[in-house]
Amino acid sequence: MSGRPDSDLPPDTQTVEDLREDLAEAGDKDLRDDGLLDEQARRARWAAAGTGVVLALAGTAAALLRASGTAPALVPVAYACGAAVCALAAVLGARGRTRRALWAAVAGVMIMALGDQFD
């Protein structure tokens, strides 16, 4: 591998403190004073946690409905596993790990979709 790595982090991996420093250097006082970054982070946490909870409840309901029907045993198990992964996404989102929460929610929905294919 030739060349040197970049010294700056990509914009999507910068911390809130780094972004505040960038705003301070740019002289954009309105964005710094309004706490816009804190509000965006709070909204992202709520969205990730809420999405994880809704998907976990939907997966749990689907698992219960499929378990009471004539579906093969693998179907409700897949729904339950997908619901567990979505519940993990809700926990990650509530703790501020929104990127990991997004990937966990996507993985949980994919597991539930796989369970739907077995039906």
C-alpha positions in Angstrom: 0.0 0.0 0.0 1.5 3.2 -1.0 0.7 6.7 0.1 -0.2 8.1 3.4 -3.6 8.0 5.1 -5.6 11.2 5.3 -5.2 13.1 8.5 -8.9 14.2 8.6 -11.7 11.9 9.4 -14.5 11.6 6.8 -17.4 13.9 7.6 -19.6 11.0 8.7 -17.1 9.8 11.4 -16.4 13.2 13.0 -17.4 13.6 16.6 -19.7 16.4 17.7 -16.7 18.2 19.3 -14.9 18.1 15.9 -17.9 19.5 14.2 -18.2 22.3 16.7 -14.5 23.2 16.2 -15.0 23.3 12.5 -18.0 25.6 12.9 -16.0 27.8 15.3 -13.2 28.0 12.7 -15.7 28.8 10.0 -17.3 31.6 12.1 -20.8 30.3 11.8 -22.1 31.5 15.1 -25.8 30.8 14.5 -25.3 27.0 14.2 -23.0 26.9 17.2 -25.3 28.8 19.5 -28.6 27.1 18.6 -27.4 23.7 19.6 -28.4 22.4 16.2 -26.0 19.5 16.4 -27.3 18.4 19.8 -30.9 18.5 18.5 -30.0 16.5 15.4 -28.2 13.9 17.5 -31.2 13.7 19.9 -33.6 13.2 17.0 -31.4 10.5 15.4 -31.3 8.6 18.7 -35.1 8.8 19.1 -35.7 7.7 15.5 -33.3 4.8 15.8 -34.8 3.7 19.1 -38.4 4.1 18.0 -37.8 2.2 14.7 -36.2 -0.6 16.6 -39.1 -0.9 19.0 -41.7 -0.8 16.3 -39.9 -3.5 14.3 -39.4 -5.6 17.3 -43.0 -5.5 18.2 -44.0 -6.3 14.7 -41.7 -9.2 14.6 -42.9 -10.5 17.9 -46.6 -10.3 16.8 -45.7 -12.0 13.5 -43.9 -14.8 15.4 -46.9 -15.3 17.7 -49.4 -15.4 14.8 -47.3 -17.8 12.8 -46.7 -20.1 15.8 -50.5 -20.4 16.3 -51.0 -21.3 12.6 -49.9 -24.2 10.4 -46.6 -22.7 9.4 -43.4 -24.7 9.7 -41.5 -24.3 13.0 -38.7 -22.4 11.3 -41.0 -19.5 10.3 -41.9 -18.2 13.8 -38.3 -18.8 15.0 -37.0 -16.6 12.2 -39.5 -13.9 13.1 -38.6 -14.1 16.8 -34.8 -13.9 15.9 -35.4 -10.9 13.7 -37.5 -9.3 16.5 -34.6 -9.9 18.9 -32.1 -8.2 16.5 -34.5 -5.3 16.1 -34.8 -5.0 19.9 -31.0 -4.8 19.9 -31.2 -2.0 17.4 -33.6 -0.1 19.7 -31.1 -0.4 22.6 -28.2 0.7 20.4 -30.2 3.6 19.1 -31.1 4.7 22.6 -27.4 4.7 23.6 -26.5 6.9 20.7 -25.0 4.2 18.4 -27.3 5.2 15.5 -25.2 3.8 12.7 -25.0 0.4 14.3 -28.7 0.6 15.2 -29.5 1.2 11.5 -27.5 -1.9 10.4 -29.1 -4.0 13.2 -32.6 -3.0 12.2 -31.8 -3.8 8.5 -30.4 -7.2 9.6 -33.5 -7.9 11.7 -35.9 -7.1 8.9 -33.8 -9.3 6.6 -34.0 -12.2 9.0 -37.8 -11.7 9.2 -38.0 -11.7 5.4 -36.0 -14.9 5.3 -38.6 -16.4 7.7 -41.3 -15.3 5.4 -39.7 -17.2 2.5 -39.9 -20.5 4.4 -43.7 -20.2 4.6 
